[in-house]
Amino acid sequence: MVAYVVRRLMLAVLTVWAISVLSFMIIHLPPGDYVTSYIASMSASGSAVSEGEAAALREQLGLDKPITVQYAKWMGLILQGNFGMAMEWGRPVSDVIGDRLTLTMVISVAAIIFTWGIALPIGIYSAVYPYSFLDYAFTFIGFIGLAIPGFLLALVVMYVGFAWFGANVLVSQHTNQMHCCGLFIQSTSTNRSLCVGEAPIAGRSRP
C-alpha cells in the first residue's frame, strides 16, 4: 500500500513537471516576447521605446537569458510561492488568482450541491420505481445532457439567463437590482456541472 502511494505521488510530480514544461514551451511559441508586445502597445498609443530601453527591460525581466535558464528561474520562484507579476494588471499573480479563487470555490460547491440535489432524488425514485415512465424520462434527459457539449450548453444557459433574467457577466454592475433568479443563473451559468441534463445519469445506474 505504501509503495503504491509513493509510486502514485511520484507519477503525480512527474506529470506536474511535464505540464509545466509543456506550458512554458507553448508560452514561448509565438514570435516575440512581452517586451515586443509592450513596444507595440506603446507605439499604438504614440509613445516610442528605444532599443536601449527595450534591452534594459529584457534584462530586468530575464528575457535575455536562454530559455532553459528562464525555465529554471521560473520554476525556482514557483517553488518558493512566487508566481511573478501579472503584466496586464501590474499586480502579483498570486493576488490576481486569489481575487478569483473564493468565487470559483463558491461556484464549484454550489454546482456540486445543485447537481446532487437533483441526482439523489432521481436515483431514489429510479431505484424504487425501475422501468417506469419517469425512470425512462430521466434516462432520456440524462443522455441528452451527456450528448450536448458542455461549452455549448453553457452558452445556451448564459443566453437564457441574459435574455430572461438580465444576467450578463459573473458579477454585474446591476447585481443589487437583479432578480434572485437572475443572480442564481448568473452565478452558475458558466459551470458545466450544473447541467440538469447530467443529473439523472449522476443519480441512477442500472447494470
N, C-alpha and C positions, 0 to 999 in steps of 0.2 A: 504493500500500500504506500509506504513512504517512498519507495523507488518510483512508483507510478506518479506520485505527486511531484517529485523532484523532476522527473522527465517532462511532465506537462509544463512545469514552470520554466524549464529551460527552453522548451519549444515556444512558449509564450514570449520570452525575452528575445529569442531569435526572430520571431515573427514581427515584434515591435521594431527591432533593429532593421529588418528588411523593409518594412513600411517606411521608416524614417529615411532610409537611403533612396527608395523609390520616390518619395515625396520631394526630397531635396533635388533629385535629378530632374523631376518634372518642373519644379520651380525655375530651374536654370535652363530649360529647353528653349524658351522663347529668346530671340535675339535681344541683346542689351541687358541692362540691369536697372535697379531702382534709380540710379543717378541718371541714366538715359531717360527714364520716364519723367524724372524731376526736371531735367533740362527742357524736355518737350513741353511740359506744363508751364514752366516759366516763360518759354518762348511764346506760347499761346497767349499768355497774359501781358506780353510786351516787354518782359524783362529778359536780359541776356545773362548767361552764365559762361564765364571764361573757362578756357582749358585748365588753367591753374586751379580755379575753384572746384571744377569737376574732379580733378586729380586729388585734391585735398579731401574732398568729400568721400571719394572712393577709399582713400587711405584711412579716413576716420571710421568708415563702416566696415573696413576689412575686405572690401570687394576687389582690391588689387592683389590679393593673395590667391594661390592656386585653389582650385575647387576642393581638393582634399583637405587643405588647411582650413578652409571656410567651414567644411562639414565638421571637422574635429572641434573647432571652436564653438560651433553651433550646438553640437551635442554636449560639449562640456558645460556650456551655460544652462542648457535644459536640465542636466543632471543636478545643477545647483538651484533649480527652481526659477531660473531667469529665462523667460521666453522672448526677451528682446523688446523692441519698440514697434508698435503698430504705426507705420509711417503715415498712413492716411488719417489717423486720428491724433497722432502726436502723443500717444499715451502708451504705457507698458501693455504688452499683450495680455498679461495676467489680469490687469484691470478691465480690459475690454471683454475678455471671456467671463470674468466674474460678474460683470453687469448683466450678462445674459444667462448665466448658469442657474440662478434661482428660478427665473421664469421658465427655463427649459425643464427643470426638475418638477415644477408645479404642473406643467402641461403633461409631462410623462406620467406622473402619478394620477392625474385626472383621467388620462387615456386608459390606464390600467383599470381604475375603478369603474369607468364608464363601460369598458368592454366586458369585464367580468360581471358587472351588474346586470348586463343583458344576457350574457352567456350562461350564467349559472341557472337562472330560472328556465331558460330554454332547455338546458341539459337535463334538469329535473323533470320537466314536462315530457321530454322525449323518452326518458327512461321509464316514466310511469305509463305513458300512452305511446308506445312504439308503433310505427307504421300508420299513425293516424293522419288525418288531413293536415293538421298544423305541423306535425312532425315533418311531413314531406314539404310543406311550405317553407319551414325554417331551413331545411336542407337545400331547397332550390335557391332561396335568397342567399344562403351562405356560399354556394358555388358561384353565384353571380358576383358576389363580393370578392371572392378569390380570383375570379377571371378578369376583373377590371384592374388595370394597373393602378398602384397606389397614388402616383402623381396625378393621374387623370381624375381619379375620384376626389382627390384633394382640391383640384381646380374646380370641379363641379360644386363641391360643398362650399368653397370660398365664394363662387359666383352666387350661389343661393343665399349665402349669408350677407353678401354685399347688396344684392338686388332686393331682398325681402326684409332684412333687419338692419341694413346700414353698416355692416361690419366690413371694414376695408383692410386695415392692417392689424398687426397683433395688438398694438396699443394705439388707439385712435385719439386724435385731439378732441373728439367729441365723446370720449368714453363716459364722462359724467352724465351726459344727457341720453346715453344709449339705452334702449330697452334691454331687459335682463336676458331675453333670448338672443339678442344681438351680441351681448357680451359673451355668452356661452359659446356661440358659434364662432365668434372672433377668436376666442382663446383656444379653440380646439380644431378649427378647420384645417390647419396645416399638419395635423398629426394623423398619420395613416392608421394607427391602431385604434382610432375612434370610429372606424368604419363599422356601421351597423351590420353591413353585409357579411363581415367576417365573424361576428359574434355567434351566429348559430353554429358555425363549424367549430368555434372555440368551445362551445358549451355542450357539444354532443359528439359521440363517436360510436360507431357500431361495427363489430367485426364482420 
